[in-house]
Structure formats: structure tokens, C-alpha cells
Amino acid sequence: MFGTARGAFTGAVDRAGLFEQAEGGTLFLDELNSLDLFLQAKLLRVLQDGIVRRVGGSGELQVNVRIITAMNTDPKEALEKGILRHDLFSG
């Protein structure tokens, strides 16, 4: 999702992540509730700041991406179960 920087791990190369690839467009993320809470926090940071950092990278990249998400469960139920961050849901 965030791309990789060369040398981040064995065999890692500079590779653009989904946010970079969607620059200026729309990124659809399905089953948001299936994302680990740690990744949901990283997603929230991208939404708030518009900045991503590749795995193993030291630089930050500004991105301009519209994000649309979907879930395979009721959002309020996901909030109650603790599998969706409250700050990612408004409705």
C-alpha cells in the first residue's frame, strides 16, 4: 500500500505504493474493516496529512488521492467490535 525503498529488506527495490500510483485520482479500498488497526492508523495519517513514506524509506512523499472505502459488515457493528477505528468513521 505504501511502496518500498531499495534496501529496506533483502531484495527490496524502489517501488511505488498504491497511493503514489493513484496520484491525482481515486483509490478504492474494499473491506476496510479487515485492515489491521495499525494500518488503519497509517491510512488515517495519509487522509489527514496527504503524506506517505515507503517501507524502509526516510523521505516523505506528498500525495493527492481521493479515497473511497467499503466494508463487508455494518460500520457501527465494526466500531462496537473494535475492528474499525472511530476516527475513520463518520456517519
HTML snippet that shows the backbone in 3Dmol.js (N, CA, C, O; Angstrom):
<script src="https://3Dmol.org/build/3Dmol-min.js"></script>
<div id="view" style="width:600px;height:400px;position:relative"></div>
<script>
const pdb = `
ATOM      1  N   MET A   1       0.812  -1.184   0.000  1.00  0.00           N
ATOM      2  CA  MET A   1       0.000   0.000   0.000  1.00  0.00           C
ATOM      3  C   MET A   1       0.867   1.264   0.000  1.00  0.00           C
ATOM      4  O   MET A   1       0.511   2.269  -0.617  1.00  0.00           O
ATOM      5  N   PHE A   2       2.001   1.205   0.693  1.00  0.00           N
ATOM      6  CA  PHE A   2       2.842   2.390   0.830  1.00  0.00           C
ATOM      7  C   PHE A   2       4.109   2.344  -0.021  1.00  0.00           C
ATOM      8  O   PHE A   2       4.852   3.325  -0.060  1.00  0.00           O
ATOM      9  N   GLY A   3       4.368   1.243  -0.693  1.00  0.00           N
ATOM     10  CA  GLY A   3       5.556   1.122  -1.525  1.00  0.00           C
ATOM     11  C   GLY A   3       6.764   0.703  -0.710  1.00  0.00           C
ATOM     12  O   GLY A   3       6.691   0.573   0.512  1.00  0.00           O
ATOM     13  N   THR A   4       7.880   0.491  -1.402  1.00  0.00           N
ATOM     14  CA  THR A   4       9.112   0.077  -0.727  1.00  0.00           C
ATOM     15  C   THR A   4      10.289   0.908  -1.222  1.00  0.00           C
ATOM     16  O   THR A   4      10.290   1.430  -2.337  1.00  0.00           O
ATOM     17  N   ALA A   5      11.284   1.010  -0.359  1.00  0.00           N
ATOM     18  CA  ALA A   5      12.526   1.690  -0.706  1.00  0.00           C
ATOM     19  C   ALA A   5      13.607   0.630  -0.884  1.00  0.00           C
ATOM     20  O   ALA A   5      13.633  -0.370  -0.167  1.00  0.00           O
ATOM     21  N   ARG A   6      14.482   0.854  -1.831  1.00  0.00           N
ATOM     22  CA  ARG A   6      15.571  -0.085  -2.092  1.00  0.00           C
ATOM     23  C   ARG A   6      16.381  -0.299  -0.823  1.00  0.00           C
ATOM     24  O   ARG A   6      16.760   0.652  -0.140  1.00  0.00           O
ATOM     25  N   GLY A   7      16.640  -1.571  -0.522  1.00  0.00           N
ATOM     26  CA  GLY A   7      17.445  -1.905   0.645  1.00  0.00           C
ATOM     27  C   GLY A   7      16.653  -2.047   1.933  1.00  0.00           C
ATOM     28  O   GLY A   7      17.237  -2.343   2.976  1.00  0.00           O
ATOM     29  N   ALA A   8      15.349  -1.847   1.895  1.00  0.00           N
ATOM     30  CA  ALA A   8      14.535  -1.947   3.116  1.00  0.00           C
ATOM     31  C   ALA A   8      14.580  -3.356   3.690  1.00  0.00           C
ATOM     32  O   ALA A   8      14.521  -3.541   4.906  1.00  0.00           O
ATOM     33  N   PHE A   9      14.684  -4.334   2.823  1.00  0.00           N
ATOM     34  CA  PHE A   9      14.817  -5.731   3.216  1.00  0.00           C
ATOM     35  C   PHE A   9      15.457  -6.450   2.048  1.00  0.00           C
ATOM     36  O   PHE A   9      15.574  -5.868   0.969  1.00  0.00           O
ATOM     37  N   THR A  10      15.869  -7.675   2.219  1.00  0.00           N
ATOM     38  CA  THR A  10      16.540  -8.425   1.163  1.00  0.00           C
ATOM     39  C   THR A  10      15.688  -8.455  -0.097  1.00  0.00           C
ATOM     40  O   THR A  10      14.546  -8.913  -0.074  1.00  0.00           O
ATOM     41  N   GLY A  11      16.244  -7.970  -1.185  1.00  0.00           N
ATOM     42  CA  GLY A  11      15.548  -7.972  -2.471  1.00  0.00           C
ATOM     43  C   GLY A  11      14.629  -6.784  -2.694  1.00  0.00           C
ATOM     44  O   GLY A  11      14.001  -6.688  -3.748  1.00  0.00           O
ATOM     45  N   ALA A  12      14.533  -5.882  -1.734  1.00  0.00           N
ATOM     46  CA  ALA A  12      13.641  -4.726  -1.884  1.00  0.00           C
ATOM     47  C   ALA A  12      14.174  -3.767  -2.938  1.00  0.00           C
ATOM     48  O   ALA A  12      15.372  -3.490  -3.005  1.00  0.00           O
ATOM     49  N   VAL A  13      13.268  -3.274  -3.750  1.00  0.00           N
ATOM     50  CA  VAL A  13      13.601  -2.276  -4.769  1.00  0.00           C
ATOM     51  C   VAL A  13      12.689  -1.075  -4.573  1.00  0.00           C
ATOM     52  O   VAL A  13      11.676  -1.163  -3.880  1.00  0.00           O
ATOM     53  N   ASP A  14      13.053   0.055  -5.188  1.00  0.00           N
ATOM     54  CA  ASP A  14      12.179   1.220  -5.149  1.00  0.00           C
ATOM     55  C   ASP A  14      10.909   0.883  -5.915  1.00  0.00           C
ATOM     56  O   ASP A  14      10.943   0.618  -7.116  1.00  0.00           O
ATOM     57  N   ARG A  15       9.802   0.895  -5.208  1.00  0.00           N
ATOM     58  CA  ARG A  15       8.529   0.551  -5.832  1.00  0.00           C
ATOM     59  C   ARG A  15       7.442   1.465  -5.270  1.00  0.00           C
ATOM     60  O   ARG A  15       7.289   1.606  -4.057  1.00  0.00           O
ATOM     61  N   ALA A  16       6.704   2.072  -6.170  1.00  0.00           N
ATOM     62  CA  ALA A  16       5.611   2.958  -5.767  1.00  0.00           C
ATOM     63  C   ALA A  16       4.488   2.153  -5.135  1.00  0.00           C
ATOM     64  O   ALA A  16       4.175   1.052  -5.588  1.00  0.00           O
ATOM     65  N   GLY A  17       3.888   2.700  -4.095  1.00  0.00           N
ATOM     66  CA  GLY A  17       2.747   2.070  -3.450  1.00  0.00           C
ATOM     67  C   GLY A  17       1.447   2.497  -4.116  1.00  0.00           C
ATOM     68  O   GLY A  17       1.453   3.253  -5.087  1.00  0.00           O
ATOM     69  N   LEU A  18       0.347   2.012  -3.592  1.00  0.00           N
ATOM     70  CA  LEU A  18      -0.966   2.304  -4.166  1.00  0.00           C
ATOM     71  C   LEU A  18      -1.280   3.791  -4.168  1.00  0.00           C
ATOM     72  O   LEU A  18      -1.873   4.296  -5.122  1.00  0.00           O
ATOM     73  N   PHE A  19      -0.892   4.497  -3.113  1.00  0.00           N
ATOM     74  CA  PHE A  19      -1.180   5.923  -3.041  1.00  0.00           C
ATOM     75  C   PHE A  19      -0.439   6.692  -4.130  1.00  0.00           C
ATOM     76  O   PHE A  19      -1.006   7.583  -4.762  1.00  0.00           O
ATOM     77  N   GLU A  20       0.812   6.351  -4.345  1.00  0.00           N
ATOM     78  CA  GLU A  20       1.589   7.004  -5.411  1.00  0.00           C
ATOM     79  C   GLU A  20       1.009   6.680  -6.779  1.00  0.00           C
ATOM     80  O   GLU A  20       0.914   7.558  -7.637  1.00  0.00           O
ATOM     81  N   GLN A  21       0.621   5.435  -6.987  1.00  0.00           N
ATOM     82  CA  GLN A  21       0.077   5.023  -8.276  1.00  0.00           C
ATOM     83  C   GLN A  21      -1.248   5.708  -8.571  1.00  0.00           C
ATOM     84  O   GLN A  21      -1.577   5.946  -9.734  1.00  0.00           O
ATOM     85  N   ALA A  22      -2.005   6.025  -7.540  1.00  0.00           N
ATOM     86  CA  ALA A  22      -3.308   6.656  -7.714  1.00  0.00           C
ATOM     87  C   ALA A  22      -3.224   8.179  -7.719  1.00  0.00           C
ATOM     88  O   ALA A  22      -4.256   8.851  -7.720  1.00  0.00           O
ATOM     89  N   GLU A  23      -2.030   8.727  -7.721  1.00  0.00           N
ATOM     90  CA  GLU A  23      -1.824  10.181  -7.661  1.00  0.00           C
ATOM     91  C   GLU A  23      -2.763  10.916  -8.618  1.00  0.00           C
ATOM     92  O   GLU A  23      -2.815  10.628  -9.813  1.00  0.00           O
ATOM     93  N   GLY A  24      -3.502  11.873  -8.056  1.00  0.00           N
ATOM     94  CA  GLY A  24      -4.415  12.683  -8.854  1.00  0.00           C
ATOM     95  C   GLY A  24      -5.729  11.989  -9.174  1.00  0.00           C
ATOM     96  O   GLY A  24      -6.567  12.546  -9.883  1.00  0.00           O
ATOM     97  N   GLY A  25      -5.914  10.783  -8.661  1.00  0.00           N
ATOM     98  CA  GLY A  25      -7.120  10.018  -8.972  1.00  0.00           C
ATOM     99  C   GLY A  25      -7.780   9.485  -7.719  1.00  0.00           C
ATOM    100  O   GLY A  25      -7.696  10.084  -6.647  1.00  0.00           O
ATOM    101  N   THR A  26      -8.439   8.349  -7.872  1.00  0.00           N
ATOM    102  CA  THR A  26      -9.219   7.745  -6.803  1.00  0.00           C
ATOM    103  C   THR A  26      -8.686   6.354  -6.481  1.00  0.00           C
ATOM    104  O   THR A  26      -8.368   5.574  -7.378  1.00  0.00           O
ATOM    105  N   LEU A  27      -8.594   6.062  -5.207  1.00  0.00           N
ATOM    106  CA  LEU A  27      -8.166   4.748  -4.732  1.00  0.00           C
ATOM    107  C   LEU A  27      -9.337   4.122  -3.982  1.00  0.00           C
ATOM    108  O   LEU A  27      -9.853   4.710  -3.031  1.00  0.00           O
ATOM    109  N   PHE A  28      -9.758   2.932  -4.406  1.00  0.00           N
ATOM    110  CA  PHE A  28     -10.848   2.220  -3.755  1.00  0.00           C
ATOM    111  C   PHE A  28     -10.273   1.146  -2.852  1.00  0.00           C
ATOM    112  O   PHE A  28      -9.549   0.266  -3.315  1.00  0.00           O
ATOM    113  N   LEU A  29     -10.590   1.212  -1.563  1.00  0.00           N
ATOM    114  CA  LEU A  29     -10.136   0.224  -0.589  1.00  0.00           C
ATOM    115  C   LEU A  29     -11.346  -0.565  -0.105  1.00  0.00           C
ATOM    116  O   LEU A  29     -12.215  -0.022   0.577  1.00  0.00           O
ATOM    117  N   ASP A  30     -11.401  -1.840  -0.455  1.00  0.00           N
ATOM    118  CA  ASP A  30     -12.511  -2.697  -0.080  1.00  0.00           C
ATOM    119  C   ASP A  30     -12.216  -3.386   1.251  1.00  0.00           C
ATOM    120  O   ASP A  30     -11.059  -3.644   1.582  1.00  0.00           O
ATOM    121  N   GLU A  31     -13.250  -3.675   1.994  1.00  0.00           N
ATOM    122  CA  GLU A  31     -13.152  -4.365   3.279  1.00  0.00           C
ATOM    123  C   GLU A  31     -12.195  -3.663   4.245  1.00  0.00           C
ATOM    124  O   GLU A  31     -11.273  -4.272   4.788  1.00  0.00           O
ATOM    125  N   LEU A  32     -12.435  -2.385   4.440  1.00  0.00           N
ATOM    126  CA  LEU A  32     -11.624  -1.573   5.340  1.00  0.00           C
ATOM    127  C   LEU A  32     -11.529  -2.200   6.728  1.00  0.00           C
ATOM    128  O   LEU A  32     -10.490  -2.113   7.383  1.00  0.00           O
ATOM    129  N   ASN A  33     -12.604  -2.825   7.171  1.00  0.00           N
ATOM    130  CA  ASN A  33     -12.619  -3.440   8.497  1.00  0.00           C
ATOM    131  C   ASN A  33     -11.645  -4.613   8.612  1.00  0.00           C
ATOM    132  O   ASN A  33     -11.331  -5.042   9.722  1.00  0.00           O
ATOM    133  N   SER A  34     -11.167  -5.132   7.494  1.00  0.00           N
ATOM    134  CA  SER A  34     -10.207  -6.234   7.519  1.00  0.00           C
ATOM    135  C   SER A  34      -8.772  -5.749   7.704  1.00  0.00           C
ATOM    136  O   SER A  34      -7.873  -6.546   7.975  1.00  0.00           O
ATOM    137  N   LEU A  35      -8.560  -4.455   7.560  1.00  0.00           N
ATOM    138  CA  LEU A  35      -7.227  -3.899   7.778  1.00  0.00           C
ATOM    139  C   LEU A  35      -6.897  -3.911   9.261  1.00  0.00           C
ATOM    140  O   LEU A  35      -7.741  -3.573  10.091  1.00  0.00           O
ATOM    141  N   ASP A  36      -5.694  -4.293   9.590  1.00  0.00           N
ATOM    142  CA  ASP A  36      -5.202  -4.239  10.956  1.00  0.00           C
ATOM    143  C   ASP A  36      -5.344  -2.797  11.475  1.00  0.00           C
ATOM    144  O   ASP A  36      -5.218  -1.843  10.707  1.00  0.00           O
ATOM    145  N   LEU A  37      -5.605  -2.648  12.774  1.00  0.00           N
ATOM    146  CA  LEU A  37      -5.778  -1.307  13.353  1.00  0.00           C
ATOM    147  C   LEU A  37      -4.544  -0.438  13.156  1.00  0.00           C
ATOM    148  O   LEU A  37      -4.661   0.780  13.021  1.00  0.00           O
ATOM    149  N   PHE A  38      -3.361  -1.052  13.138  1.00  0.00           N
ATOM    150  CA  PHE A  38      -2.121  -0.303  12.898  1.00  0.00           C
ATOM    151  C   PHE A  38      -2.137   0.301  11.488  1.00  0.00           C
ATOM    152  O   PHE A  38      -1.759   1.458  11.304  1.00  0.00           O
ATOM    153  N   LEU A  39      -2.576  -0.483  10.494  1.00  0.00           N
ATOM    154  CA  LEU A  39      -2.662   0.037   9.130  1.00  0.00           C
ATOM    155  C   LEU A  39      -3.774   1.071   8.994  1.00  0.00           C
ATOM    156  O   LEU A  39      -3.657   2.016   8.214  1.00  0.00           O
ATOM    157  N   GLN A  40      -4.844   0.893   9.748  1.00  0.00           N
ATOM    158  CA  GLN A  40      -5.903   1.908   9.741  1.00  0.00           C
ATOM    159  C   GLN A  40      -5.366   3.241  10.247  1.00  0.00           C
ATOM    160  O   GLN A  40      -5.745   4.297   9.741  1.00  0.00           O
ATOM    161  N   ALA A  41      -4.485   3.196  11.243  1.00  0.00           N
ATOM    162  CA  ALA A  41      -3.875   4.420  11.765  1.00  0.00           C
ATOM    163  C   ALA A  41      -2.997   5.075  10.700  1.00  0.00           C
ATOM    164  O   ALA A  41      -2.998   6.297  10.559  1.00  0.00           O
ATOM    165  N   LYS A  42      -2.252   4.266   9.954  1.00  0.00           N
ATOM    166  CA  LYS A  42      -1.416   4.803   8.876  1.00  0.00           C
ATOM    167  C   LYS A  42      -2.286   5.411   7.777  1.00  0.00           C
ATOM    168  O   LYS A  42      -1.949   6.455   7.220  1.00  0.00           O
ATOM    169  N   LEU A  43      -3.397   4.760   7.469  1.00  0.00           N
ATOM    170  CA  LEU A  43      -4.333   5.289   6.485  1.00  0.00           C
ATOM    171  C   LEU A  43      -4.889   6.627   6.951  1.00  0.00           C
ATOM    172  O   LEU A  43      -4.999   7.560   6.156  1.00  0.00           O
ATOM    173  N   LEU A  44      -5.235   6.730   8.213  1.00  0.00           N
ATOM    174  CA  LEU A  44      -5.752   7.978   8.766  1.00  0.00           C
ATOM    175  C   LEU A  44      -4.727   9.099   8.613  1.00  0.00           C
ATOM    176  O   LEU A  44      -5.077  10.239   8.307  1.00  0.00           O
ATOM    177  N   ARG A  45      -3.478   8.766   8.828  1.00  0.00           N
ATOM    178  CA  ARG A  45      -2.424   9.782   8.693  1.00  0.00           C
ATOM    179  C   ARG A  45      -2.335  10.288   7.248  1.00  0.00           C
ATOM    180  O   ARG A  45      -2.154  11.483   7.017  1.00  0.00           O
ATOM    181  N   VAL A  46      -2.460   9.382   6.285  1.00  0.00           N
ATOM    182  CA  VAL A  46      -2.457   9.785   4.879  1.00  0.00           C
ATOM    183  C   VAL A  46      -3.655  10.685   4.590  1.00  0.00           C
ATOM    184  O   VAL A  46      -3.529  11.684   3.882  1.00  0.00           O
ATOM    185  N   LEU A  47      -4.810  10.330   5.136  1.00  0.00           N
ATOM    186  CA  LEU A  47      -6.008  11.144   4.931  1.00  0.00           C
ATOM    187  C   LEU A  47      -5.854  12.537   5.522  1.00  0.00           C
ATOM    188  O   LEU A  47      -6.277  13.520   4.913  1.00  0.00           O
ATOM    189  N   GLN A  48      -5.260  12.628   6.689  1.00  0.00           N
ATOM    190  CA  GLN A  48      -5.113  13.911   7.371  1.00  0.00           C
ATOM    191  C   GLN A  48      -4.025  14.781   6.757  1.00  0.00           C
ATOM    192  O   GLN A  48      -4.223  15.979   6.553  1.00  0.00           O
ATOM    193  N   ASP A  49      -2.875  14.179   6.462  1.00  0.00           N
ATOM    194  CA  ASP A  49      -1.708  14.946   6.040  1.00  0.00           C
ATOM    195  C   ASP A  49      -1.411  14.886   4.547  1.00  0.00           C
ATOM    196  O   ASP A  49      -0.736  15.766   4.012  1.00  0.00           O
ATOM    197  N   GLY A  50      -1.915  13.842   3.866  1.00  0.00           N
ATOM    198  CA  GLY A  50      -1.591  13.669   2.449  1.00  0.00           C
ATOM    199  C   GLY A  50      -0.145  13.276   2.221  1.00  0.00           C
ATOM    200  O   GLY A  50       0.425  13.552   1.166  1.00  0.00           O
ATOM    201  N   ILE A  51       0.448  12.625   3.221  1.00  0.00           N
ATOM    202  CA  ILE A  51       1.870  12.260   3.142  1.00  0.00           C
ATOM    203  C   ILE A  51       2.027  10.756   3.368  1.00  0.00           C
ATOM    204  O   ILE A  51       1.410  10.188   4.269  1.00  0.00           O
ATOM    205  N   VAL A  52       2.863  10.116   2.540  1.00  0.00           N
ATOM    206  CA  VAL A  52       3.190   8.701   2.722  1.00  0.00           C
ATOM    207  C   VAL A  52       4.700   8.545   2.807  1.00  0.00           C
ATOM    208  O   VAL A  52       5.458   9.389   2.328  1.00  0.00           O
ATOM    209  N   ARG A  53       5.117   7.460   3.420  1.00  0.00           N
ATOM    210  CA  ARG A  53       6.526   7.109   3.487  1.00  0.00           C
ATOM    211  C   ARG A  53       6.637   5.649   3.079  1.00  0.00           C
ATOM    212  O   ARG A  53       5.960   4.785   3.637  1.00  0.00           O
ATOM    213  N   ARG A  54       7.487   5.380   2.112  1.00  0.00           N
ATOM    214  CA  ARG A  54       7.688   4.000   1.670  1.00  0.00           C
ATOM    215  C   ARG A  54       8.307   3.169   2.781  1.00  0.00           C
ATOM    216  O   ARG A  54       9.047   3.689   3.616  1.00  0.00           O
ATOM    217  N   VAL A  55       8.003   1.876   2.791  1.00  0.00           N
ATOM    218  CA  VAL A  55       8.579   0.958   3.773  1.00  0.00           C
ATOM    219  C   VAL A  55      10.095   0.986   3.605  1.00  0.00           C
ATOM    220  O   VAL A  55      10.613   0.722   2.520  1.00  0.00           O
ATOM    221  N   GLY A  56      10.794   1.308   4.679  1.00  0.00           N
ATOM    222  CA  GLY A  56      12.246   1.383   4.647  1.00  0.00           C
ATOM    223  C   GLY A  56      12.781   2.711   4.142  1.00  0.00           C
ATOM    224  O   GLY A  56      13.993   2.924   4.123  1.00  0.00           O
ATOM    225  N   GLY A  57      11.905   3.594   3.737  1.00  0.00           N
ATOM    226  CA  GLY A  57      12.329   4.890   3.225  1.00  0.00           C
ATOM    227  C   GLY A  57      12.452   5.920   4.328  1.00  0.00           C
ATOM    228  O   GLY A  57      11.870   5.770   5.403  1.00  0.00           O
ATOM    229  N   SER A  58      13.212   6.967   4.055  1.00  0.00           N
ATOM    230  CA  SER A  58      13.370   8.030   5.046  1.00  0.00           C
ATOM    231  C   SER A  58      12.668   9.310   4.619  1.00  0.00           C
ATOM    232  O   SER A  58      12.436  10.200   5.437  1.00  0.00           O
ATOM    233  N   GLY A  59      12.332   9.401   3.341  1.00  0.00           N
ATOM    234  CA  GLY A  59      11.683  10.607   2.843  1.00  0.00           C
ATOM    235  C   GLY A  59      10.169  10.473   2.821  1.00  0.00           C
ATOM    236  O   GLY A  59       9.623   9.372   2.747  1.00  0.00           O
ATOM    237  N   GLU A  60       9.512  11.608   2.885  1.00  0.00           N
ATOM    238  CA  GLU A  60       8.060  11.638   2.819  1.00  0.00           C
ATOM    239  C   GLU A  60       7.631  12.118   1.439  1.00  0.00           C
ATOM    240  O   GLU A  60       8.276  12.977   0.837  1.00  0.00           O
ATOM    241  N   LEU A  61       6.539  11.553   0.949  1.00  0.00           N
ATOM    242  CA  LEU A  61       6.021  11.907  -0.364  1.00  0.00           C
ATOM    243  C   LEU A  61       4.624  12.491  -0.221  1.00  0.00           C
ATOM    244  O   LEU A  61       3.761  11.890   0.419  1.00  0.00           O
ATOM    245  N   GLN A  62       4.400  13.648  -0.808  1.00  0.00           N
ATOM    246  CA  GLN A  62       3.078  14.262  -0.801  1.00  0.00           C
ATOM    247  C   GLN A  62       2.223  13.584  -1.859  1.00  0.00           C
ATOM    248  O   GLN A  62       2.661  13.420  -2.998  1.00  0.00           O
ATOM    249  N   VAL A  63       1.012  13.191  -1.497  1.00  0.00           N
ATOM    250  CA  VAL A  63       0.102  12.558  -2.449  1.00  0.00           C
ATOM    251  C   VAL A  63      -1.231  13.287  -2.459  1.00  0.00           C
ATOM    252  O   VAL A  63      -1.673  13.832  -1.448  1.00  0.00           O
ATOM    253  N   ASN A  64      -1.861  13.283  -3.632  1.00  0.00           N
ATOM    254  CA  ASN A  64      -3.170  13.884  -3.808  1.00  0.00           C
ATOM    255  C   ASN A  64      -4.082  12.789  -4.347  1.00  0.00           C
ATOM    256  O   ASN A  64      -4.144  12.557  -5.555  1.00  0.00           O
ATOM    257  N   VAL A  65      -4.788  12.119  -3.443  1.00  0.00           N
ATOM    258  CA  VAL A  65      -5.601  10.958  -3.801  1.00  0.00           C
ATOM    259  C   VAL A  65      -6.946  11.047  -3.089  1.00  0.00           C
ATOM    260  O   VAL A  65      -7.018  11.353  -1.898  1.00  0.00           O
ATOM    261  N   ARG A  66      -7.997  10.776  -3.832  1.00  0.00           N
ATOM    262  CA  ARG A  66      -9.326  10.646  -3.222  1.00  0.00           C
ATOM    263  C   ARG A  66      -9.485   9.172  -2.858  1.00  0.00           C
ATOM    264  O   ARG A  66      -9.187   8.294  -3.669  1.00  0.00           O
ATOM    265  N   ILE A  67      -9.955   8.900  -1.640  1.00  0.00           N
ATOM    266  CA  ILE A  67     -10.074   7.530  -1.183  1.00  0.00           C
ATOM    267  C   ILE A  67     -11.540   7.201  -0.930  1.00  0.00           C
ATOM    268  O   ILE A  67     -12.254   7.930  -0.241  1.00  0.00           O
ATOM    269  N   ILE A  68     -11.965   6.087  -1.504  1.00  0.00           N
ATOM    270  CA  ILE A  68     -13.308   5.556  -1.285  1.00  0.00           C
ATOM    271  C   ILE A  68     -13.137   4.187  -0.642  1.00  0.00           C
ATOM    272  O   ILE A  68     -12.316   3.384  -1.086  1.00  0.00           O
ATOM    273  N   THR A  69     -13.913   3.924   0.404  1.00  0.00           N
ATOM    274  CA  THR A  69     -13.796   2.637   1.080  1.00  0.00           C
ATOM    275  C   THR A  69     -15.148   1.931   1.147  1.00  0.00           C
ATOM    276  O   THR A  69     -16.202   2.556   1.030  1.00  0.00           O
ATOM    277  N   ALA A  70     -15.091   0.637   1.333  1.00  0.00           N
ATOM    278  CA  ALA A  70     -16.289  -0.180   1.514  1.00  0.00           C
ATOM    279  C   ALA A  70     -15.989  -1.216   2.589  1.00  0.00           C
ATOM    280  O   ALA A  70     -14.836  -1.527   2.887  1.00  0.00           O
ATOM    281  N   MET A  71     -17.066  -1.735   3.154  1.00  0.00           N
ATOM    282  CA  MET A  71     -16.916  -2.752   4.184  1.00  0.00           C
ATOM    283  C   MET A  71     -17.924  -3.869   3.940  1.00  0.00           C
ATOM    284  O   MET A  71     -18.984  -3.642   3.356  1.00  0.00           O
ATOM    285  N   ASN A  72     -17.589  -5.063   4.386  1.00  0.00           N
ATOM    286  CA  ASN A  72     -18.483  -6.192   4.220  1.00  0.00           C
ATOM    287  C   ASN A  72     -19.292  -6.467   5.485  1.00  0.00           C
ATOM    288  O   ASN A  72     -19.868  -7.542   5.653  1.00  0.00           O
ATOM    289  N   THR A  73     -19.323  -5.478   6.365  1.00  0.00           N
ATOM    290  CA  THR A  73     -20.084  -5.582   7.603  1.00  0.00           C
ATOM    291  C   THR A  73     -20.631  -4.202   7.953  1.00  0.00           C
ATOM    292  O   THR A  73     -20.178  -3.197   7.405  1.00  0.00           O
ATOM    293  N   ASP A  74     -21.583  -4.151   8.843  1.00  0.00           N
ATOM    294  CA  ASP A  74     -22.154  -2.875   9.268  1.00  0.00           C
ATOM    295  C   ASP A  74     -21.090  -2.058  10.009  1.00  0.00           C
ATOM    296  O   ASP A  74     -20.475  -2.568  10.945  1.00  0.00           O
ATOM    297  N   PRO A  75     -20.862  -0.807   9.611  1.00  0.00           N
ATOM    298  CA  PRO A  75     -19.816   0.010  10.244  1.00  0.00           C
ATOM    299  C   PRO A  75     -20.002   0.175  11.754  1.00  0.00           C
ATOM    300  O   PRO A  75     -19.029   0.124  12.507  1.00  0.00           O
ATOM    301  N   LYS A  76     -21.230   0.370  12.196  1.00  0.00           N
ATOM    302  CA  LYS A  76     -21.460   0.555  13.632  1.00  0.00           C
ATOM    303  C   LYS A  76     -21.134  -0.721  14.408  1.00  0.00           C
ATOM    304  O   LYS A  76     -20.644  -0.662  15.536  1.00  0.00           O
ATOM    305  N   GLU A  77     -21.407  -1.863  13.800  1.00  0.00           N
ATOM    306  CA  GLU A  77     -21.053  -3.141  14.421  1.00  0.00           C
ATOM    307  C   GLU A  77     -19.533  -3.300  14.488  1.00  0.00           C
ATOM    308  O   GLU A  77     -18.998  -3.786  15.485  1.00  0.00           O
ATOM    309  N   ALA A  78     -18.847  -2.892  13.429  1.00  0.00           N
ATOM    310  CA  ALA A  78     -17.383  -2.962  13.405  1.00  0.00           C
ATOM    311  C   ALA A  78     -16.778  -2.051  14.467  1.00  0.00           C
ATOM    312  O   ALA A  78     -15.775  -2.402  15.087  1.00  0.00           O
ATOM    313  N   LEU A  79     -17.379  -0.887  14.679  1.00  0.00           N
ATOM    314  CA  LEU A  79     -16.918   0.018  15.734  1.00  0.00           C
ATOM    315  C   LEU A  79     -17.090  -0.630  17.102  1.00  0.00           C
ATOM    316  O   LEU A  79     -16.188  -0.578  17.938  1.00  0.00           O
ATOM    317  N   GLU A  80     -18.252  -1.240  17.325  1.00  0.00           N
ATOM    318  CA  GLU A  80     -18.526  -1.887  18.608  1.00  0.00           C
ATOM    319  C   GLU A  80     -17.571  -3.048  18.871  1.00  0.00           C
ATOM    320  O   GLU A  80     -17.173  -3.272  20.015  1.00  0.00           O
ATOM    321  N   LYS A  81     -17.199  -3.787  17.831  1.00  0.00           N
ATOM    322  CA  LYS A  81     -16.293  -4.926  17.974  1.00  0.00           C
ATOM    323  C   LYS A  81     -14.832  -4.490  18.080  1.00  0.00           C
ATOM    324  O   LYS A  81     -13.964  -5.299  18.407  1.00  0.00           O
ATOM    325  N   GLY A  82     -14.561  -3.221  17.805  1.00  0.00           N
ATOM    326  CA  GLY A  82     -13.198  -2.720  17.886  1.00  0.00           C
ATOM    327  C   GLY A  82     -12.336  -3.085  16.690  1.00  0.00           C
ATOM    328  O   GLY A  82     -11.110  -3.097  16.793  1.00  0.00           O
ATOM    329  N   ILE A  83     -12.965  -3.384  15.546  1.00  0.00           N
ATOM    330  CA  ILE A  83     -12.184  -3.717  14.351  1.00  0.00           C
ATOM    331  C   ILE A  83     -12.139  -2.553  13.359  1.00  0.00           C
ATOM    332  O   ILE A  83     -11.564  -2.667  12.276  1.00  0.00           O
ATOM    333  N   LEU A  84     -12.750  -1.441  13.743  1.00  0.00           N
ATOM    334  CA  LEU A  84     -12.709  -0.221  12.937  1.00  0.00           C
ATOM    335  C   LEU A  84     -12.464   0.950  13.869  1.00  0.00           C
ATOM    336  O   LEU A  84     -13.125   1.094  14.898  1.00  0.00           O
ATOM    337  N   ARG A  85     -11.506   1.783  13.494  1.00  0.00           N
ATOM    338  CA  ARG A  85     -11.185   2.955  14.307  1.00  0.00           C
ATOM    339  C   ARG A  85     -12.330   3.967  14.241  1.00  0.00           C
ATOM    340  O   ARG A  85     -12.894   4.219  13.176  1.00  0.00           O
ATOM    341  N   HIS A  86     -12.658   4.536  15.389  1.00  0.00           N
ATOM    342  CA  HIS A  86     -13.721   5.548  15.445  1.00  0.00           C
ATOM    343  C   HIS A  86     -13.390   6.770  14.602  1.00  0.00           C
ATOM    344  O   HIS A  86     -14.277   7.367  13.992  1.00  0.00           O
ATOM    345  N   ASP A  87     -12.112   7.142  14.567  1.00  0.00           N
ATOM    346  CA  ASP A  87     -11.732   8.351  13.837  1.00  0.00           C
ATOM    347  C   ASP A  87     -11.701   8.144  12.307  1.00  0.00           C
ATOM    348  O   ASP A  87     -11.494   9.106  11.567  1.00  0.00           O
ATOM    349  N   LEU A  88     -11.898   6.931  11.838  1.00  0.00           N
ATOM    350  CA  LEU A  88     -12.003   6.682  10.394  1.00  0.00           C
ATOM    351  C   LEU A  88     -13.456   6.686   9.928  1.00  0.00           C
ATOM    352  O   LEU A  88     -13.725   6.732   8.728  1.00  0.00           O
ATOM    353  N   PHE A  89     -14.374   6.639  10.857  1.00  0.00           N
ATOM    354  CA  PHE A  89     -15.790   6.543  10.501  1.00  0.00           C
ATOM    355  C   PHE A  89     -16.525   7.809  10.907  1.00  0.00           C
ATOM    356  O   PHE A  89     -16.415   8.277  12.040  1.00  0.00           O
ATOM    357  N   SER A  90     -17.267   8.348   9.968  1.00  0.00           N
ATOM    358  CA  SER A  90     -18.155   9.468  10.278  1.00  0.00           C
ATOM    359  C   SER A  90     -19.484   9.191   9.604  1.00  0.00           C
ATOM    360  O   SER A  90     -19.540   9.001   8.389  1.00  0.00           O
ATOM    361  N   GLY A  91     -20.514   9.169  10.353  1.00  0.00           N
ATOM    362  CA  GLY A  91     -21.805   8.887   9.747  1.00  0.00           C
ATOM    363  C   GLY A  91     -22.835   8.643  10.715  1.00  0.00           C
ATOM    364  O   GLY A  91     -23.982   8.390  10.346  1.00  0.00           O
TER     365      GLY A  91
END
`;
const viewer = $3Dmol.createViewer("view");
viewer.addModel(pdb, "pdb");
viewer.setStyle({}, {cartoon: {color: "spectrum"}});
viewer.zoomTo();
viewer.render();
</script>
